[in-house]
Amino acid sequence: MAEPFNSGVPGGIGLRTELSLRNLKFASVNGLLYERTDGQIPSIIFGRDENGRHGNFHPSAYQRICENRAWAKRLEKVHTSSRRSRVRANWIWRELDCANSSDALLMNIFCHPEVMTSTRVQAMLGIDAGTVPEFGFKPRTPMLGGRRDATEVDMKAGNLLVEAKLTESDFQSARPDLIYRYRDLETVFDLSELPVRNNRQSCYQLIRGTLAAHATECAFCVLCDARRPDLIEAWFQVIRAVRLFDLRSRLKLLTWQELAAILPQDLQWFITNKYGIGAD
């Protein structure tokens, strides 16, 4: 049985604090509609103001999201703190309104009109020109008994599956019996090498994503912040447990910082000021 990766001090806490401060300043300087959640580390929640601006989204990306029915549906999921914390009774917070949302950052980038047409982005991701991203993709990974997994991968772009992370504490854990439901688990992984903590299977999302890549013959990329070495280490530990060389060669790591370096200038400015990704 593999030892759990050494995460040290939870990396998400420091980054959440930084992002809360950055976004408070970002909202104040730009006159954006926002509220703060309760808690020791309050999050900044943005809303759409009377001029149609939404502070959690780059204007060009937000316009395209609103014009695409499938993309716009992602905006509807209610934030878990909406009932108990919001100041305005008529404002229902959504998950992608939160400044810490990795899904919002993902859509800010890949819904921007100049990103998917960039040959540099296409080369970095290994995708074809004309690829249209699909958010909340269900790969329907095979399980025992002829069943299929109903969970989602954050994004599918061509033959690339993407799991995006920002301030999340980890890649989730699960009871071992939930992992053993997957048909190809022992074909894909050396189970003794997978990380376990407190009798629970660590890195549940990474295991699911790797199995999805195997089932769909896609590549699988973890997209996370370079300031989160704990998440990076966790992903490499899961990769080391993969038995199949061809599959292992399709498993990738990309940081937001690496991607930001080749994005359009207006989008670079946005994510630098809002997320601290890039050079101030």
C-alpha positions in Angstrom: 0.0 0.0 0.0 1.4 3.4 -1.0 2.1 6.0 1.6 -0.1 9.1 1.4 1.5 12.1 -0.3 2.9 14.7 2.0 0.7 17.7 1.6 2.1 19.6 4.6 0.1 22.8 5.4 -3.1 22.7 3.3 -2.1 24.7 0.2 -5.7 25.7 -0.6 -6.0 27.8 2.5 -3.3 30.3 1.7 -4.4 30.6 -1.9 -8.0 31.1 -0.9 -6.9 33.9 1.4 -4.9 35.5 -1.4 -7.7 35.3 -3.9 -10.2 36.8 -1.4 -8.0 39.8 -0.9 -7.2 40.1 -4.6 -10.9 39.9 -5.6 -12.0 42.4 -2.9 -9.6 44.9 -4.4 -10.6 43.9 -8.0 -14.3 44.5 -7.2 -13.7 47.7 -5.4 -11.4 49.3 -8.0 -13.8 48.3 -10.9 -17.0 49.1 -9.2 -18.4 45.6 -9.5 -21.4 44.0 -7.7 -20.2 41.6 -5.0 -20.8 40.2 -1.5 -18.7 38.3 1.0 -19.5 34.9 2.5 -19.3 34.3 6.2 -16.4 32.3 7.7 -12.9 32.5 8.8 -11.7 32.9 5.2 -14.6 34.8 3.4 -15.0 34.2 -0.3 -16.0 37.0 -2.7 -19.2 36.3 -4.6 -19.8 38.4 -7.8 -23.1 39.1 -9.4 -24.4 40.6 -12.6 -25.0 44.3 -12.3 -27.5 46.5 -14.0 -25.1 47.2 -16.8 -24.8 43.4 -17.6 -21.3 43.1 -16.1 -20.3 40.0 -14.1 -17.2 40.6 -12.1 -16.2 36.9 -12.0 -15.9 36.7 -15.8 -13.9 38.3 -18.5 -16.5 40.4 -20.6 -15.8 38.6 -23.9 -15.9 35.2 -22.3 -19.1 36.0 -20.4 -20.9 37.2 -23.6 -20.0 34.0 -25.4 -21.1 31.9 -22.4 -24.5 33.6 -22.3 -25.0 33.1 -26.0 -24.3 29.3 -25.8 -27.1 27.4 -24.2 -25.0 24.5 -23.0 -22.3 26.8 -21.5 -24.9 29.1 -19.9 -26.5 26.1 -18.1 -23.3 25.8 -16.1 -24.0 29.2 -14.6 -27.2 28.0 -12.9 -25.9 25.7 -10.1 -26.7 27.2 -6.8 -23.8 28.0 -4.3 -24.0 26.0 -1.1 -23.8 29.1 1.0 -26.6 31.0 -0.9 -29.4 30.4 1.6 -27.6 31.2 4.8 -25.2 34.0 4.0 -26.3 36.3 1.2 -27.2 39.9 2.1 -29.7 40.6 -0.6 -32.7 38.4 -0.3 -33.3 38.5 -4.1 -29.8 37.4 -5.1 -29.3 33.6 -5.3 -25.6 32.9 -5.4 -24.3 30.5 -8.0 -21.2 28.3 -7.7 -19.6 30.0 -10.7 -20.1 33.4 -9.0 -17.5 32.6 -6.5 -14.0 34.1 -7.0 -12.4 30.8 -5.9 -14.2 28.7 -8.5 -11.9 26.7 -10.7 -14.8 26.1 -13.1 -15.2 29.8 -13.6 -11.5 30.2 -14.3 -11.7 27.3 -16.8 -14.6 28.9 -18.6 -13.0 32.4 -18.5 -10.1 31.0 -20.5 -11.7 28.5 -22.9 -14.8 30.5 -23.7 -12.7 33.6 -24.6 -13.1 34.1 -28.4 -9.4 34.0 -29.2 -8.2 31.1 -27.1 -9.4 28.0 -29.0 -8.4 29.5 -32.3 -4.8 30.1 -31.1 -2.3 27.7 -32.7 -0.1 27.9 -29.6 -3.0 26.8 -27.3 -3.9 24.0 -29.8 -0.3 22.8 -29.7 0.1 23.0 -26.0 -3.1 21.0 -25.4 -2.7 18.7 -28.4 -6.1 19.5 -29.9 -7.3 20.3 -33.4 -8.3 23.6 -34.9 -12.1 24.1 -34.6 -12.4 22.2 -31.3 -15.3 23.4 -29.2 -15.0 22.7 -25.5 -17.7 20.8 -23.6 -18.0 21.6 -19.9 -19.3 19.0 -17.4 -18.6 16.1 -19.8 -19.8 12.7 -18.7 -17.5 10.0 -20.0 -19.7 7.1 -18.8 -16.8 5.0 -17.6 -17.6 1.3 -17.5 -18.4 -0.2 -14.1 -19.0 -3.8 -12.9 -22.4 -5.3 -13.8 -22.7 -3.4 -17.0 -23.3 -0.1 -15.3 -21.7 3.3 -16.3 -20.3 6.1 -14.1 -22.5 9.2 -14.1 -19.9 11.6 -12.7 -18.5 14.5 -14.7 -15.1 15.6 -16.0 -14.7 19.4 -15.9 -14.0 19.8 -19.6 -13.6 17.8 -22.8 -11.8 19.5 -25.7 -11.5 17.1 -28.7 -9.7 14.0 -27.4 -8.6 15.8 -24.2 -10.3 15.4 -20.8 -9.4 18.2 -18.2 -9.8 18.2 -14.4 -9.3 21.8 -13.2 -8.3 22.8 -9.7 -7.6 26.1 -7.9 -8.2 26.3 -4.1 -9.8 22.9 -3.5 -8.2 21.1 -0.6 -7.5 17.9 -2.5 -8.8 15.5 -5.2 -11.5 14.0 -2.9 -11.4 10.7 -1.1 -13.8 7.8 -1.1 -14.6 4.5 0.5 -12.5 1.7 -1.1 -15.7 -0.1 -2.2 -16.6 2.9 -4.4 -13.3 2.5 -6.3 -13.7 -1.2 -6.7 -16.9 -0.7 -8.7 -14.9 0.2 -11.8 -14.5 -2.6 -14.3 -11.0 -1.8 -15.4 -9.5 -0.7 -12.1 -7.0 -3.5 -11.7 -6.1 -3.5 -15.4 -5.2 0.2 -15.2 -3.6 0.5 -11.8 -1.2 -1.2 -9.5 -3.5 -0.8 -6.5 -0.6 -1.1 -4.0 0.8 2.2 -5.4 -2.4 4.2 -5.1 -2.4 6.7 -2.2 -4.6 5.8 0.9 -5.3 8.0 3.9 -7.3 7.1 7.0 -8.5 3.9 5.3 -10.0 5.9 2.5 -8.9 6.0 -1.1 -7.2 9.4 -1.8 -7.3 11.2 -5.2 -10.7 9.8 -6.1 -11.2 12.3 -8.9 -7.8 11.5 -10.5 -8.5 7.8 -10.4 -11.9 8.3 -12.1 -10.4 10.6 -14.7 -7.6 8.2 -15.5 -10.1 5.4 -15.9 -12.2 7.7 -18.1 -9.2 8.4 -20.3 -8.6 4.6 -20.6 -12.2 3.9 -21.6 -12.5 6.8 -24.1 -9.0 6.5 -25.5 -8.5 10.2 -24.6 -5.7 12.1 -23.0 -6.3 13.3 -19.4 -4.8 16.6 -18.2 -4.8 18.0 -14.6 -4.9 21.8 -14.8 -3.9 23.4 -11.5 -2.0 26.3 -9.9 1.8 26.2 -9.7 1.3 27.5 -6.1 -0.2 24.1 -5.2 2.7 21.6 -5.1 0.5 19.3 -2.9 -1.9 18.8 -5.8 0.9 18.3 -8.3 2.6 15.7 -6.1 -0.7 13.9 -5.7 -1.2 13.7 -9.5 2.3 12.3 -10.0 1.7 9.6 -7.4 -1.4 8.5 -9.2 0.5 8.5 -12.6 3.2 6.3 -11.0 0.5 3.7 -10.2 -0.7 3.3 -13.8 0.3 0.0 -15.3 -0.3 0.8 -19.0 2.5 2.6 -20.8 0.2 3.9 -23.6 -2.2 5.3 -21.1 0.5 6.8 -18.9 1.9 8.7 -21.9 -1.6 10.4 -22.3 -1.6 11.7 -18.7 -0.6 15.3 -18.4 0.0 18.1 -16.0 -0.5 21.8 -17.0 -0.4 24.8 -14.7 -2.6 27.9 -15.1 0.7 29.8 -15.2 2.0 27.9 -18.2 -1.2 28.4 -20.0 -1.5 32.0 -19.1 1.8 32.8 -20.8 0.3 32.2 -24.3 -3.2 33.7 -23.8 -4.4 37.0 -25.4 -3.2 40.1 -23.6 -6.6 41.2 -22.4 -7.2 37.8 -20.8 -3.7 37.7 -19.3 -4.4 41.1 -17.6 -7.7 39.8 -16.3 -6.4 36.6 -14.7 -3.2 38.3 -13.4 -5.2 40.9 -11.5 -8.0 38.6 -10.4 -6.1 35.4 -9.7 -2.5 36.4 -9.3 -1.7 34.1 -12.3 1.1 35.6 -14.3 3.3 38.6 -13.6 1.8 41.6 -11.7 
